[in-house]
């Protein structure tokens, strides 16, 4: 399902015009990205959590050049679904 499909489904279900729904969906996604960029987790009850996971520094190998490289510590975004979400998908 694409963003356009989501917008169409919400517009059909709620009766709100597609332009308003598209603006709202894009504002939601932008707000989630901005919050995660500030290291703030986003919790949506009954749906899930957008969280920041910290990855430690590690040593890796470049097998084509036969060298070792250091991958610095970094943060990555992650989504953890709520239990009710998981039960619906099962």
Secondary structure, DSSP 8 states (H G I E B T S, - for coil): --HHHHHHHHHHHH---HHHHHHHHHHHHHHHHHHHHTT--EEETTTEEEEEEEE--EEEEETTTTEEEEE--EEEEEEEE-HHHHHHH-
